């Protein structure tokens, strides 16, 4: 064998040995990474499970795959379902949560559940400006949708908490809008309240905090909600609100007790099921709390 041939064979063996060594190191790294990934995922699963070590989560199971936690099982309240997802989301290594927990507990009808929520929401946030909120509730198959306006975020959060902690609620959909921050609107709210409640025939609506004439204001535009005893009271409230400085428009959505719900021009007559799902003494349309046509 010539020197040249020997050199070529030696180089070929060296290259083959080097290649095998590189492949071996790469395989070792991949195996180590896979083992580390499995250990990391196992640690993540343990962390997620530890965060659900509460009595209300005793029937909840969590599985983790590629950073996604899947929650299954049952809880008694929707509040627990939402809380479970928040707790697991904070576990190290969790990128997302798939919440498939079912809410069991009370099996009251949609009609009963809606009536229950209406009563609770009506008395919630009394003394914290709830007369300046116009929040409605609709229920379908145990799923609660809160609609309308709240004048600030604490009131909105409180209404959502009421729904979340009510037995029988399967899920909560938040469609509440928070009014824009505006010193002018704050002044308009107070001025309209003084004008309306200061009128002799209307001050009776300030007696029951759950049944006020509700005053919703956005950018100087006023909307009145609630139920009054007579058409005269409805008209008086509209006129009193209309005389307040910095009020650009007034929509009168007040309902007269004992009279059929009004509807917006061009709307179809609602079905009985739609009537049942109207929020908090709301007329039969998809507007928050007592929304008929406006005064002209």
MARVEX-130136 format. One record per residue (C-alpha): residue number from 0; x, y, z. Coordinates in nm, 2 decimals. Layout:
REM MARVEX-130136
{node NUM {X Y Z}},
...
END
This chain:
REM MARVEX-130136
{node 0 {0.00 0.00 0.00}},
{node 1 {0.14 0.33 -0.10}},
{node 2 {0.19 0.62 0.14}},
{node 3 {-0.08 0.82 -0.05}},
{node 4 {-0.33 0.53 -0.01}},
{node 5 {-0.24 0.49 0.36}},
{node 6 {-0.29 0.86 0.42}},
{node 7 {-0.63 0.86 0.24}},
{node 8 {-0.75 0.56 0.45}},
{node 9 {-0.63 0.72 0.77}},
{node 10 {-0.82 1.05 0.69}},
{node 11 {-1.13 0.86 0.60}},
{node 12 {-1.13 0.67 0.93}},
{node 13 {-1.06 1.00 1.12}},
{node 14 {-1.35 1.17 0.94}},
{node 15 {-1.58 0.88 1.01}},
{node 16 {-1.48 0.87 1.38}},
{node 17 {-1.53 1.25 1.40}},
{node 18 {-1.88 1.22 1.24}},
{node 19 {-1.98 0.94 1.47}},
{node 20 {-1.86 1.14 1.77}},
{node 21 {-2.06 1.44 1.66}},
{node 22 {-2.37 1.23 1.60}},
{node 23 {-2.33 1.07 1.94}},
{node 24 {-2.30 1.40 2.11}},
{node 25 {-2.61 1.54 1.93}},
{node 26 {-2.81 1.23 2.02}},
{node 27 {-2.70 1.27 2.38}},
{node 28 {-2.80 1.63 2.38}},
{node 29 {-3.14 1.55 2.23}},
{node 30 {-3.20 1.27 2.49}},
{node 31 {-3.10 1.51 2.77}},
{node 32 {-3.33 1.78 2.63}},
{node 33 {-3.62 1.53 2.61}},
{node 34 {-3.55 1.41 2.96}},
{node 35 {-3.53 1.76 3.08}},
{node 36 {-3.85 1.85 2.90}},
{node 37 {-4.03 1.55 3.06}},
{node 38 {-3.90 1.65 3.40}},
{node 39 {-4.00 2.01 3.35}},
{node 40 {-4.35 1.91 3.23}},
{node 41 {-4.38 1.68 3.53}},
{node 42 {-4.27 1.97 3.76}},
{node 43 {-4.52 2.20 3.59}},
{node 44 {-4.80 1.94 3.64}},
{node 45 {-4.72 1.91 4.01}},
{node 46 {-4.72 2.28 4.05}},
{node 47 {-5.05 2.32 3.87}},
{node 48 {-5.21 2.04 4.08}},
{node 49 {-5.07 2.19 4.40}},
{node 50 {-5.25 2.52 4.32}},
{node 51 {-5.58 2.33 4.31}},
{node 52 {-5.53 2.17 4.65}},
{node 53 {-5.85 2.32 4.79}},
{node 54 {-6.18 2.16 4.89}},
{node 55 {-6.38 2.34 4.62}},
{node 56 {-6.15 2.18 4.36}},
{node 57 {-6.16 1.82 4.49}},
{node 58 {-6.33 1.70 4.17}},
{node 59 {-6.11 1.89 3.93}},
{node 60 {-5.83 1.72 3.74}},
{node 61 {-5.55 1.89 3.54}},
{node 62 {-5.33 1.76 3.26}},
{node 63 {-5.04 1.94 3.10}},
{node 64 {-4.91 1.90 2.74}},
{node 65 {-4.66 2.13 2.58}},
{node 66 {-4.74 2.41 2.82}},
{node 67 {-5.12 2.39 2.78}},
{node 68 {-5.31 2.29 3.09}},
{node 69 {-5.65 2.12 3.04}},
{node 70 {-5.89 2.13 3.34}},
{node 71 {-6.17 1.88 3.37}},
{node 72 {-6.42 1.77 3.63}},
{node 73 {-6.69 1.95 3.83}},
{node 74 {-6.73 2.24 4.07}},
{node 75 {-7.04 2.38 4.26}},
{node 76 {-7.01 2.74 4.15}},
{node 77 {-6.89 2.92 3.84}},
{node 78 {-6.67 3.13 4.06}},
{node 79 {-6.47 2.81 4.14}},
{node 80 {-6.44 2.73 3.77}},
{node 81 {-6.30 3.07 3.69}},
{node 82 {-6.07 3.07 3.99}},
{node 83 {-5.93 2.73 3.90}},
{node 84 {-5.82 2.86 3.56}},
{node 85 {-5.66 3.17 3.72}},
{node 86 {-5.47 2.96 3.97}},
{node 87 {-5.33 2.71 3.71}},
{node 88 {-5.24 3.00 3.47}},
{node 89 {-4.99 3.12 3.74}},
{node 90 {-4.81 2.79 3.75}},
{node 91 {-4.45 2.80 3.61}},
{node 92 {-4.44 2.67 3.26}},
{node 93 {-4.81 2.71 3.18}},
{node 94 {-4.87 2.91 2.86}},
{node 95 {-5.24 2.86 2.84}},
{node 96 {-5.54 2.70 3.00}},
{node 97 {-5.82 2.50 2.84}},
{node 98 {-6.11 2.52 3.09}},
{node 99 {-6.35 2.22 3.05}},
{node 100 {-6.48 2.22 3.40}},
{node 101 {-6.85 2.17 3.44}},
{node 102 {-7.05 2.36 3.70}},
{node 103 {-7.30 2.14 3.88}},
{node 104 {-7.50 2.23 4.19}},
{node 105 {-7.84 2.40 4.17}},
{node 106 {-8.05 2.31 3.87}},
{node 107 {-8.30 2.59 3.88}},
{node 108 {-8.48 2.70 3.56}},
{node 109 {-8.35 3.00 3.36}},
{node 110 {-8.66 3.20 3.47}},
{node 111 {-8.59 3.13 3.84}},
{node 112 {-8.22 3.20 3.80}},
{node 113 {-8.29 3.53 3.62}},
{node 114 {-8.53 3.64 3.88}},
{node 115 {-8.28 3.56 4.16}},
{node 116 {-8.01 3.75 3.99}},
{node 117 {-8.23 4.05 3.92}},
{node 118 {-8.30 4.08 4.29}},
{node 119 {-7.94 4.04 4.39}},
{node 120 {-7.81 4.29 4.13}},
{node 121 {-8.08 4.54 4.22}},
{node 122 {-7.95 4.57 4.58}},
{node 123 {-7.58 4.54 4.49}},
{node 124 {-7.36 4.85 4.53}},
{node 125 {-7.63 5.05 4.71}},
{node 126 {-7.46 5.36 4.84}},
{node 127 {-7.19 5.34 4.57}},
{node 128 {-7.37 5.51 4.29}},
{node 129 {-7.57 5.21 4.16}},
{node 130 {-7.85 5.45 4.06}},
{node 131 {-7.61 5.57 3.79}},
{node 132 {-7.57 5.21 3.64}},
{node 133 {-7.80 5.05 3.39}},
{node 134 {-7.71 4.68 3.40}},
{node 135 {-7.93 4.40 3.26}},
{node 136 {-7.91 4.02 3.29}},
{node 137 {-8.02 3.75 3.05}},
{node 138 {-8.01 3.38 3.11}},
{node 139 {-8.00 3.10 2.86}},
{node 140 {-7.93 2.74 2.96}},
{node 141 {-7.77 2.86 3.28}},
{node 142 {-7.53 3.10 3.09}},
{node 143 {-7.57 3.45 3.23}},
{node 144 {-7.50 3.75 3.01}},
{node 145 {-7.47 4.09 3.18}},
{node 146 {-7.53 4.39 2.96}},
{node 147 {-7.56 4.76 2.97}},
{node 148 {-7.36 5.03 3.14}},
{node 149 {-7.18 5.08 3.47}},
{node 150 {-7.05 5.42 3.57}},
{node 151 {-6.72 5.28 3.71}},
{node 152 {-6.51 4.96 3.72}},
{node 153 {-6.57 4.87 4.09}},
{node 154 {-6.94 4.85 4.03}},
{node 155 {-6.89 4.64 3.71}},
{node 156 {-6.66 4.40 3.90}},
{node 157 {-6.92 4.37 4.18}},
{node 158 {-7.20 4.28 3.94}},
{node 159 {-6.98 4.02 3.78}},
{node 160 {-6.89 3.88 4.12}},
{node 161 {-7.26 3.85 4.21}},
{node 162 {-7.33 3.65 3.90}},
{node 163 {-7.02 3.43 3.94}},
{node 164 {-7.11 3.33 4.30}},
{node 165 {-7.48 3.26 4.24}},
{node 166 {-7.57 2.89 4.25}},
{node 167 {-7.71 2.76 3.92}},
{node 168 {-7.49 2.99 3.70}},
{node 169 {-7.29 2.78 3.45}},
{node 170 {-7.10 3.06 3.28}},
{node 171 {-7.08 3.44 3.28}},
{node 172 {-7.06 3.65 2.97}},
{node 173 {-6.94 4.01 3.04}},
{node 174 {-7.10 4.26 2.80}},
{node 175 {-7.11 4.55 3.05}},
{node 176 {-6.96 4.87 2.92}},
{node 177 {-6.79 5.12 3.16}},
{node 178 {-6.88 5.48 3.11}},
{node 179 {-6.59 5.71 3.00}},
{node 180 {-6.41 5.90 3.28}},
{node 181 {-6.54 6.25 3.26}},
{node 182 {-6.57 6.53 3.52}},
{node 183 {-6.84 6.68 3.31}},
{node 184 {-7.04 6.36 3.30}},
{node 185 {-7.00 6.32 3.68}},
{node 186 {-7.14 6.67 3.72}},
{node 187 {-7.43 6.59 3.49}},
{node 188 {-7.51 6.27 3.68}},
{node 189 {-7.54 6.46 4.01}},
{node 190 {-7.73 6.75 3.86}},
{node 191 {-7.98 6.52 3.69}},
{node 192 {-8.03 6.32 4.01}},
{node 193 {-8.10 6.64 4.21}},
{node 194 {-8.34 6.77 3.94}},
{node 195 {-8.53 6.44 3.91}},
{node 196 {-8.54 6.33 4.28}},
{node 197 {-8.59 6.69 4.40}},
{node 198 {-8.92 6.71 4.21}},
{node 199 {-9.21 6.65 4.46}},
{node 200 {-9.39 6.37 4.26}},
{node 201 {-9.06 6.19 4.19}},
{node 202 {-8.87 6.19 4.52}},
{node 203 {-9.06 5.87 4.62}},
{node 204 {-8.84 5.68 4.38}},
{node 205 {-8.54 5.74 4.61}},
{node 206 {-8.70 5.55 4.90}},
{node 207 {-8.63 5.19 4.77}},
{node 208 {-8.26 5.18 4.67}},
{node 209 {-8.34 4.88 4.45}},
{node 210 {-8.60 5.06 4.25}},
{node 211 {-8.47 5.41 4.16}},
{node 212 {-8.50 5.60 3.85}},
{node 213 {-8.16 5.50 3.70}},
{node 214 {-7.96 5.77 3.54}},
{node 215 {-7.70 5.66 3.28}},
{node 216 {-7.47 5.93 3.13}},
{node 217 {-7.22 5.90 2.84}},
{node 218 {-7.06 6.22 2.70}},
{node 219 {-7.35 6.44 2.82}},
{node 220 {-7.61 6.20 2.68}},
{node 221 {-7.86 6.09 2.94}},
{node 222 {-8.07 5.78 2.95}},
{node 223 {-8.34 5.71 3.21}},
{node 224 {-8.42 5.35 3.32}},
{node 225 {-8.65 5.19 3.57}},
{node 226 {-9.02 5.16 3.64}},
{node 227 {-9.25 5.44 3.75}},
{node 228 {-9.61 5.45 3.86}},
{node 229 {-9.77 5.66 3.59}},
{node 230 {-9.72 5.82 3.25}},
{node 231 {-9.71 6.16 3.43}},
{node 232 {-9.41 6.05 3.64}},
{node 233 {-9.24 5.92 3.32}},
{node 234 {-9.29 6.25 3.14}},
{node 235 {-9.19 6.46 3.45}},
{node 236 {-8.86 6.27 3.48}},
{node 237 {-8.79 6.33 3.11}},
{node 238 {-8.86 6.70 3.14}},
{node 239 {-8.66 6.74 3.46}},
{node 240 {-8.36 6.57 3.31}},
{node 241 {-8.39 6.78 2.99}},
{node 242 {-8.36 7.11 3.18}},
{node 243 {-8.01 7.03 3.33}},
{node 244 {-7.72 7.23 3.19}},
{node 245 {-7.47 7.04 2.97}},
{node 246 {-7.72 6.77 2.89}},
{node 247 {-7.71 6.71 2.51}},
{node 248 {-7.99 6.46 2.48}},
{node 249 {-8.23 6.25 2.70}},
{node 250 {-8.36 5.91 2.61}},
{node 251 {-8.66 5.81 2.83}},
{node 252 {-8.65 5.43 2.88}},
{node 253 {-8.87 5.44 3.18}},
{node 254 {-9.15 5.19 3.19}},
{node 255 {-9.50 5.26 3.34}},
{node 256 {-9.60 4.98 3.58}},
{node 257 {-9.88 4.76 3.45}},
{node 258 {-9.84 4.87 3.09}},
{node 259 {-9.70 4.65 2.81}},
{node 260 {-9.34 4.69 2.73}},
{node 261 {-9.27 4.94 2.45}},
{node 262 {-9.04 4.86 2.17}},
{node 263 {-8.82 5.06 1.93}},
{node 264 {-8.98 5.16 1.60}},
{node 265 {-8.93 4.88 1.34}},
{node 266 {-8.86 4.61 1.59}},
{node 267 {-9.04 4.28 1.56}},
{node 268 {-9.27 4.17 1.84}},
{node 269 {-9.06 3.96 2.08}},
{node 270 {-9.14 3.60 2.17}},
{node 271 {-9.24 3.48 2.51}},
{node 272 {-8.89 3.33 2.55}},
{node 273 {-8.73 3.66 2.47}},
{node 274 {-8.96 3.84 2.72}},
{node 275 {-8.85 3.59 2.99}},
{node 276 {-8.48 3.67 2.93}},
{node 277 {-8.50 4.05 2.96}},
{node 278 {-8.28 4.19 3.23}},
{node 279 {-8.41 4.35 3.55}},
{node 280 {-8.75 4.48 3.46}},
{node 281 {-8.63 4.55 3.11}},
{node 282 {-8.88 4.58 2.82}},
{node 283 {-8.89 4.32 2.55}},
{node 284 {-8.59 4.42 2.35}},
{node 285 {-8.22 4.37 2.38}},
{node 286 {-8.14 4.69 2.57}},
{node 287 {-8.04 4.72 2.93}},
{node 288 {-8.30 4.76 3.20}},
{node 289 {-8.63 4.91 3.09}},
{node 290 {-8.55 5.03 2.75}},
{node 291 {-8.85 5.14 2.54}},
{node 292 {-8.87 5.42 2.28}},
{node 293 {-8.75 5.77 2.37}},
{node 294 {-8.97 6.07 2.44}},
{node 295 {-9.01 6.31 2.15}},
END
